[in-house]
Amino acid sequence: MKIASVRTILTAPAGIPLVVVKVETSEPGLYGLGCGTFTQRATAVRTAVDDYLAPLLAGRDPGRIEDTWHTCMHNAYWRNGPVLNNALSGVDMALWDIKGKRAGMPVYELLGGKCREAAAVYRHADGRDPEEVTDRARAFQEEGYTHIRCQLGGYGGIGRSPRRPDNALPGAYFDPDVYAQTVPAMFEHVRNALGFDVHLLHDVHERLQPIEAVRFAKALEPYRLFFLEDLLAPEDIEWFRHIRAHAAVPIAMGELFNNPVEWKPLIANQLIDFIRVHISQIGGISPARKLAALCEAFGVRTAWHGPGDVAPVGHAANLHLDLACQNFGIQEFAGFNDALREVFPGCPEVRNGYLYPNANPGLGIDIDEALAARYPVEPKAIEWTQTRLPDGTPVRP
């Protein structure tokens, strides 16, 4: 059996560009699906797959996943970038899907079998004020969720409108000082209303300078967070030593990581508690299972990235890893709308705060290409990542 073709399918059933890679084999009807979603540069991933990986992989044995992964990673010479990593991830997940289908087993069985029957997930409670955040968190509790991420006005928070200089450029303005002051007050309100029977999380999204991040983590200690996410940018990881020394707050990190050099020192020095990578961003299931094993050796748990800009195929891959890895921590889950469920039959199902797979072989999920075509991806400038400080300085989002 050989790889007959490799191609991308771009679709946006929830209004978010998704990239799915389909690997077809010489055996009629046997194919695999993978997620290579880099929402902000979806068509760049399509070019990398269709123009470069497809001719490279044609005629190869789809069963040689490890060999294929390293060949694709090194073939461009320059490596560990988000476009090529996502392209490789789409292929890698699809090959695992094919292997599971050939074996007649779900992928988690090939990874060693289940450590648990389902994966606990967390949902996002955002609001314009602490009362609205509390109401949304309570609604999730009533649906059975025990882990809830609380955000006040989205990334960068809310508050007074930043006073801008004359002729300041347009952008997504926020005030880090207002953000750092209002979030602890929000958690004070939520804890007073909901108590400590619910696990609360928060995502900083690298919106603070390192010294302010230290002070921010200390301010959140009384509210006993399950974890504080992406407190620093990847460029500032040396500061995690200072945070560890001054604040007893569990830290989750890694959403923006592409390169093992970024996560190895944090894990080996036990400076984080949860690894938060976007699995397609690091190249798929193959590197993620190795990363999970590395984390297990140092007491770090997994919390794979699972927002709306992960295709249902990617959510399925997250779930198979969640079930098979002993050091699973929590799974982010954005939920599926009706259109996503129709385009991707076999979506995992959430019940009472837990995400369950189906019993189908492989990743257990498919795609209806005719329906997917009804939701075309239209490239455009991304607005929310045009982030600026009150004086107009462009900063990381």
N, C-alpha and C positions, 0 to 999 in steps of 0.2 A: 504494500500500500504506500502511496506517495501523496505528497501535497500537490493538489491540482491547481488551486488558486488561492490567493489571499487578497481580500478587498475590504474597504471600509463602508459602513452605513452610517450616515449622519442623520439624526432626527432630534426633534425637540417637542415631545408630547406634553411636557409641563412648562414649555417656554424657555427651557434651559438647553443649550446645545450639548448633545451627547454624541460620543464617538464609539461605535461598536465595530469590531473587527471580526470578519467571518473567514475561517479557514476551511476550505472544501478539500476533500480527499478524492482519490481515484476510486474509492468504494462508493457506489451510488447511494445517495441519501445520508452519508456519514460526514458530518461537518461539526465544527466547534465555534463557539462565540466567546469573545473577550471584550473587556472594556478598556478603551484607551482615551477616556474622556479628559481632555484639557480644554475646559469650556472656553477660556479666553482666547485660545488659539486652535480651535477645532479643525479648521481647514489645513493648518500647517501639519497636524498629525495625519490627516488624510493623505497629503502629499508624501510624507515620509513612508507611510505604509504602501500606498498604491504604486509609487514611482521607484521605491528603493527596496523595501523588504519583500514585496511580492516577487520580483524577479530573482532576488537572492534565495528565496525559499522554495521556488518551484521545483518539483521533482524530489524533494528531500523526504526523509522518513519522519512522519509526524510523531512517532513514538520517542524520538530522541530529544526530549524537552531540554535537558540540561545542556547538551551540545548546541542545540539551536539557540538557546538563550545567550550563551557566551559568544557564539558566532555573530549574532545580531548586535550585541552590545559593542563588540570590538570592530565590526566591519566599517563603521564610519570613521574610525580612528579616534576622533574626539567623542567623548562619552559622558554619561551622567548628566544630560540636559533634559528638561521637561518634555520637549517635543519628541525626541527619540526614545526616551524612557516610556512615555505613554504609548507610542507606536509599538514598541517591543512588548509592553504589557498586554496589548490587545492580542498579539500573537500567542504569548505565553499562556494566558488564560484559556484561549481557544484550544491550545494543544492539551491542556489539562482536561478540558471539557471532552475532547475526542478520546483521550485515554480512558476517562471514566465511562464513556459510552461503549467503548470496545470491551471493557471489563464487565460491563453491566452493573456498575457500582457508582454511587455518589462520590464526588471528589473527596469528601471528608474521610471516606473509607480508605482511599489511597494514601491519605496523610497520616494514617494510624488509627482511624476510627474515632468515635465520639468520646469526649470527656464529659459532655453534658447533652441534654436533649434539645435545648434551645439557648439562645443568647439573649441576656438582658440588654435592653436598649435604653437610650435616653432621647428625649425630645426637647425641642427648643421653645421656651416661653419668653417671648419678647413683649415689650409694652412701652407706652409713652410715659408712664409714671409707675412708681412702685405698686400702686393698687392694681393697675392693669396686669403687671407681671404676676402678681399674686393670684389674680383671678384665673389667668391662663395656666399657671402651675397647678392650681387646685383642679382645674378641668382635666388636666393630664392625670392627676392622681385618681380622679374618679374613673378614668378609663383603665386604670390598673398599673400605670407607670410609677416606678419608685425612684427613678433617676431623672432629673429635670435640669436642663441648662437655663439659667436666668440671664437675660440681657436687657439692659435699659436703653431702649432706642437704637438697638443694633450696635455694630462695631463703632467704637469711639464715643458711644453714649449720646446723651442729649443734654440740653441746658441752654444757656443763653447763646444767641446767634453770634458767632465770632465777629468782632469788629475788624473789618478788612481795610488795608490801605487803599488809597485811590488807585484805580486801574488794575486792581488785583485780578489775576486770571480766574476763569471759572474752574470749579472742581468740587470735590466732596470734602468740605471743610469740617473740622472738628477741633475741640479744645481739650488737650490732654489733661490739663489741670482740673477742669470741670468734671471730666470723666472720672479721674482718680478720686474725687471727693464724693460724687453722687453714687457710685456703685456700692461702696460699703454701706451707705445709708439705705440703699435699696435692699441689700441682704438683711439688714437689721429689720426692715419692715416684713420681708418674706418670712424670716425665721419666727418673728413674733406671731405671725398669722398662722403658719403651718407647723411650727415646732421642729423637732429634730428627727421625726420619723421618716422624712424624705431626704434623699441624697441630692444635694444641689451642686451645680457645676457653673463655671463661667469661662468665657473665651475672651482674652485680652486682644488677640489678633495683632500682636506686636505693636500696639499703639502707644507704648510708653518708653521713655528713655530708661536705660538700665538702673540708674540710682532711684528713679521714681518707681520702677518695678519692684525694687526691694521694699520700699516703704509701702507700696500697694499690697504686696503679699502679707506683710506684717499686719496691716489694717484689717485683712480678711480672716485672720486666724480665729477670732471668736465665733465665726459662723460655720466652722467645721465643714469646709467644702470637700466634696468627693475628689475633685481636682480643679486646678486652675490651669487653663490651657493657653499655650503659645504666649507666655508672659514676655518672652524676648524674641527678637528676630534671629534667624540662623547666624547672622553675622556677629551676634553678641553672646554666643553660648558660653564664653569664658566667665560671664557674670553669674552663671548658675551656682558657682561656688559660694558667692556672697549671699545669694538667696537661701541656699541650704543652711548657711551658718546663722541666719537671722530670722527665718520664718518656718514654722512647722506646718506648711501647707503642701499637700500632695501636688506634684507638678506633672502636667502632660505636655509633651512637646513633639513636633516633627511634621506638622502638616505641609510645610514648605520644603522639607528635605528631599534632595535628589541623590546625594552622594553618601556612601557609607562613612566617609571621613566626618560628616556632620553628626551622625548619631553615635558612633563608636565611643568617643570619650565620655559622652553623657551617660551611656549605659555602663561602661566599665568602671567609672568613678561613682556610680550610683547617685547621680545628680538629678535624675528624673524618676518618676514613679510609673508613668504610662508612656508608651510609644504611640505617636499619633500620626503616622504617615498615611498619605494618600497612596494606596497600594499601586495604582497604575502609574503614579509619579516615580516610583522606584523600580518599575519594570515588571510588576505582576506577582503572581502567586509564588513563583520560584524563589525570588529574593525575600519575599515576605515571610515564608515559612522558616527560612534561615535566620532572619532578623528576630522572629519570635523565639527561636531556640537560643539565640544569643541573649535576649532579654531574660529568658527563664533562668539562665545561669547567674544573673545578677539581681534577681528579685524584681524585675520590671515587668509590668503587665501590659497587655495589648489593649488598644482603644482605636482601632482603625478609623480613618476619616470616612464618614458616611453621609454627606449632605446631599442636596438636590442635584449637584453637578457630579454625581456618580451614576452611571447607567444601572438599571436593575441587574444587569449581568455582573457589574462590579459589586453591587450589594450582595448578590449571591456568592461571589468569591469571598467577600468579607466573612459571610456567615459560615461557609465551609471551614475557613481558618479558625473562626471563633469556636466552632464545635470541636475541632481536633486539637487545639492548643491548650495545654494544661494551665498556662499562665494568662488565660483570657481575663480581661478586666471588665470592659463594658463596650458596647457598640453604639456609635452614633447612628441615628436613623431618621431620615427626613420624611418618610411615608411615601406612598404611591397614590397618585390620583387615578381616576378611572381610565384615562387615556393611556397612561403608562402600563396599566394592567392589561389593556387590550393589545397594545403593541408588543408587550413582552409577556406572553403567556407563561405561567409557571413562577411568577414572582413569589418570593418568600412572604409568609403571612405573619402578622403580629397579633398575639393574643395575650391580654392581661400583662402587658409590659415585656413579653418575650417574643423574639423573632424565631420562626420555625421554617425549616426547609421542607420541600416535598421529597418524595421517595424516588424521584426520577434519577437515572444514571447521569454522570457528568455533573455539570453545574445545575442541572435541573430546570433550565430556563431556555426559552426560544425567542424568536423575533418574527413578527409578521411584517415582511418588507413592504407589502402593499399599503398596510396601515401606516407604517413608519414614514412612507413617502408623503403622506398627508400633512406631516409636520416638518416642513423643510427648515434647515438651519440657514439663517441669513446673517452673515458676518457683519459686525458693526463695532464702533468704538465702545469700549467698556467704560462706564461712567464711575462706578463705585470705587474703582481702583485708581482714580485720579485724585488721590488723597492729598489734602493740604492743611497746614497749620493756620491759625488765625491770621498770621502775617502774609500768607500766600505761599510759604515754603512747601515744595512738593516733598512728601514723605512716603514711607512704606505703608501699604494698606493692611 
